[in-house]
C-alpha cells in the first residue's frame, strides 16, 4: 500500500473527482482546499499528464516553467507554494480527474514495491529542501525546452520530477538519486537530438552546396 504522503494524495484526487461531478473544477480551487500541501504533493499532482511518451508542445513549456518556479520557491525556503495564475485557472471535468486518479494510484502502488523510509538526510532539513528544490528546477527547465514533436522530451524530465517528489512523500532519499539519474538521461537524450540535427544540417548544406 502507498505510504502516508501518497495515501493523502490519492484521497485528495478522489475528492476532486467527486467535487467535479457538479461542474469543472480548477487546479487553484483544488490546491486551496489542500491543507499543508507541500511542494512534492503539488508537483506529483501536476506532473501526471506529462508521464506519457508524446510531446505536449507549448503546454510542456508552460508546465516546465511552472515546475521550475515551484522548485525555486522550495529552494529559497518558501513554506507555501504559489502557482502562476494561468495554471491555477486551468479547469478539468470529472472524467479528467478520474483518469488522473487511475494513473496516480497505479504509479503509487508500483512505487510502494520498492520505496521505504531511508537516507532521510536527502529529503529532510535544509539539505533536503534545497536538493528537492534544485531537482525540480532542473527537471522543469529541461521539460520547457521546445523540442516539440520529439517523443519522450516531456516524459524523461517528468520522471525526474516524479521520483524526487516520491522521495519526499515516502521519505526515501534513495529516490533522489533515481531522480538524478533521469535528469542525466534527459541531458544525454537532448544532446543526442542536437547532434543528429547538427549532422543532418551539415549533410543538407553539403548536398545543396
C-alpha positions as CSV (number, residue, x, y, z in Angstrom):
1,X,0.0,0.0,0.0
2,X,1.2,3.6,-0.6
3,X,2.7,5.5,2.3
4,X,1.1,8.2,4.3
5,X,2.0,11.0,1.9
6,X,0.9,9.0,-1.1
7,X,-2.3,8.0,0.6
8,X,-3.2,11.6,1.3
9,X,-2.6,12.5,-2.4
10,X,-4.9,9.7,-3.6
11,X,-7.6,10.8,-1.1
12,X,-7.4,14.3,-2.5
13,X,-7.7,13.2,-6.1
14,X,-10.8,11.1,-5.1
15,X,-12.3,14.1,-3.5
16,X,-11.6,16.1,-6.7
17,X,-13.3,13.5,-8.8
18,X,-16.4,13.8,-6.6
19,X,-16.4,17.6,-6.5
20,X,-16.0,17.8,-10.3
21,X,-19.3,15.9,-10.7
22,X,-21.0,19.2,-10.1
23,X,-19.0,21.0,-12.8
24,X,-15.4,21.7,-13.9
25,X,-13.0,22.2,-11.1
26,X,-10.0,24.4,-11.4
27,X,-6.5,23.4,-10.2
28,X,-6.4,26.6,-8.0
29,X,-9.7,25.5,-6.2
30,X,-8.2,22.1,-5.5
31,X,-4.9,23.4,-4.1
32,X,-6.6,26.0,-2.0
33,X,-8.6,23.2,-0.3
34,X,-5.5,21.1,0.5
35,X,-4.2,21.7,4.0
36,X,-0.4,21.8,4.4
37,X,0.2,21.0,0.7
38,X,3.9,20.5,0.2
39,X,5.8,21.0,-3.0
40,X,6.1,17.3,-3.6
41,X,2.3,16.9,-3.2
42,X,1.5,19.6,-5.7
43,X,4.2,18.6,-8.2
44,X,3.1,14.9,-8.3
45,X,-0.4,16.1,-8.9
46,X,0.8,18.4,-11.8
47,X,3.3,16.1,-13.4
48,X,0.9,13.2,-14.0
49,X,-0.3,14.5,-17.5
50,X,3.4,14.6,-18.7
51,X,4.1,10.9,-17.8
52,X,3.4,9.7,-21.3
53,X,5.8,9.4,-24.3
54,X,4.1,12.0,-26.6
55,X,5.1,15.7,-26.7
56,X,2.6,18.1,-25.3
57,X,4.0,21.0,-27.2
58,X,3.6,24.5,-25.7
59,X,1.8,23.0,-22.7
60,X,5.0,21.3,-21.7
61,X,6.8,24.7,-21.8
62,X,4.2,26.2,-19.5
63,X,4.3,23.2,-17.3
64,X,8.1,23.0,-17.2
65,X,8.4,26.7,-16.2
66,X,5.8,26.1,-13.5
67,X,7.9,23.3,-12.0
68,X,11.0,25.5,-12.2
69,X,9.2,28.3,-10.4
70,X,7.9,25.9,-7.7
71,X,11.4,24.4,-7.3
72,X,13.0,27.8,-6.9
73,X,10.4,28.7,-4.2
74,X,11.2,25.5,-2.4
75,X,15.0,26.1,-2.7
76,X,14.5,29.6,-1.3
77,X,12.6,28.3,1.7
78,X,9.0,29.5,0.9
79,X,6.7,27.4,3.0
80,X,3.6,27.9,0.8
81,X,3.9,27.1,-2.9
82,X,2.5,29.7,-5.2
83,X,1.3,28.7,-8.7
84,X,1.1,31.0,-11.7
85,X,-2.4,32.3,-12.2
86,X,-2.7,30.8,-15.7
87,X,-2.1,27.3,-14.1
88,X,-4.5,28.0,-11.2
89,X,-7.3,28.8,-13.7
90,X,-7.0,25.5,-15.6
91,X,-10.2,23.6,-15.1
92,X,-10.9,19.9,-15.6
93,X,-14.1,17.8,-15.5
94,X,-14.9,14.7,-13.7
95,X,-13.6,12.3,-16.4
96,X,-10.2,14.1,-16.4
97,X,-9.9,13.8,-12.6
98,X,-10.9,10.2,-12.7
99,X,-8.1,9.5,-15.3
100,X,-5.6,11.3,-13.2
101,X,-6.7,9.3,-10.2
102,X,-6.3,6.0,-12.0
103,X,-2.8,6.8,-13.2
104,X,-1.8,8.1,-9.8
105,X,-3.0,5.0,-7.9
106,X,-1.2,2.7,-10.4
107,X,2.1,4.6,-10.1
108,X,2.0,4.8,-6.4
109,X,1.2,1.2,-6.0
110,X,4.1,0.4,-8.2
111,X,6.4,2.7,-6.3
112,X,5.3,1.1,-3.0
113,X,7.0,-2.1,-4.0
114,X,10.5,-0.6,-3.7
115,X,10.2,2.6,-1.6
116,X,10.7,2.9,2.2
117,X,12.0,5.4,4.7
118,X,15.8,5.6,4.3
119,X,18.6,8.1,3.8
120,X,16.5,10.8,5.4
121,X,19.3,13.4,5.2
122,X,18.5,13.8,1.5
123,X,14.8,14.7,2.0
124,X,14.7,16.4,5.4
125,X,16.0,19.7,6.7
126,X,17.7,22.4,4.8
127,X,19.8,20.0,2.7
128,X,16.7,18.0,1.7
129,X,14.7,21.2,0.9
130,X,17.5,22.6,-1.3
131,X,18.1,19.3,-3.1
132,X,14.4,18.8,-3.9
133,X,14.1,22.4,-5.0
134,X,17.1,22.3,-7.4
135,X,15.9,19.0,-8.8
136,X,12.5,20.5,-9.6
137,X,14.2,23.5,-11.2
138,X,16.4,21.3,-13.4
139,X,13.6,19.0,-14.4
140,X,11.3,21.9,-15.1
141,X,13.8,23.7,-17.3
142,X,14.5,20.6,-19.2
143,X,10.8,20.0,-19.7
144,X,10.4,23.5,-21.0
145,X,13.0,23.0,-23.8
146,X,10.9,23.4,-27.0
147,X,11.6,20.1,-28.7
148,X,8.0,20.0,-30.0
149,X,7.1,16.8,-31.7
150,X,10.1,14.8,-30.3
151,X,8.9,11.7,-28.4
152,X,9.9,11.4,-24.7
153,X,11.0,15.1,-24.4
154,X,8.4,15.7,-21.7
155,X,8.4,12.1,-20.3
156,X,12.1,11.9,-19.2
157,X,12.3,15.1,-17.2
158,X,8.8,14.3,-15.8
159,X,10.2,11.1,-14.4
160,X,12.9,13.1,-12.6
161,X,10.3,15.4,-11.1
162,X,8.1,12.4,-10.2
163,X,10.8,10.5,-8.4
164,X,12.1,13.4,-6.4
165,X,8.5,14.0,-5.3
166,X,8.2,10.3,-4.3
167,X,11.4,10.8,-2.3
168,X,9.8,13.4,-0.2
169,X,6.3,11.8,0.1
170,X,7.8,8.5,1.2
171,X,10.8,9.9,3.0
172,X,13.1,7.8,0.7
173,X,16.3,9.5,0.0
174,X,17.3,6.8,-2.4
175,X,14.7,8.1,-4.8
176,X,16.6,11.4,-5.0
177,X,19.4,9.5,-6.8
178,X,16.9,7.9,-9.1
179,X,15.7,11.4,-10.0
180,X,19.3,12.5,-10.6
181,X,19.6,9.5,-13.0
182,X,16.6,10.6,-15.0
183,X,18.0,14.1,-15.2
184,X,21.2,12.7,-16.6
185,X,19.3,10.5,-19.1
186,X,17.4,13.6,-20.2
187,X,20.5,15.7,-20.8
188,X,22.1,12.9,-22.8
189,X,18.9,12.4,-24.9
190,X,18.7,16.1,-25.7
191,X,22.4,16.2,-26.6
192,X,21.9,13.2,-29.0
193,X,18.9,15.0,-30.6
194,X,21.0,18.2,-31.1
195,X,23.9,16.1,-32.5
196,X,21.6,14.4,-35.0
197,X,20.1,17.8,-36.0
198,X,23.5,19.3,-36.5
199,X,24.8,16.4,-38.6
200,X,21.6,16.5,-40.7
201,X,22.0,20.2,-41.2
202,X,25.7,19.7,-42.2
203,X,24.7,17.0,-44.7
204,X,22.0,19.2,-46.2
205,X,24.5,22.1,-46.6
206,X,27.0,19.7,-48.3
207,X,24.2,18.3,-50.6
208,X,22.9,21.6,-51.8
209,X,26.2,23.4,-51.6
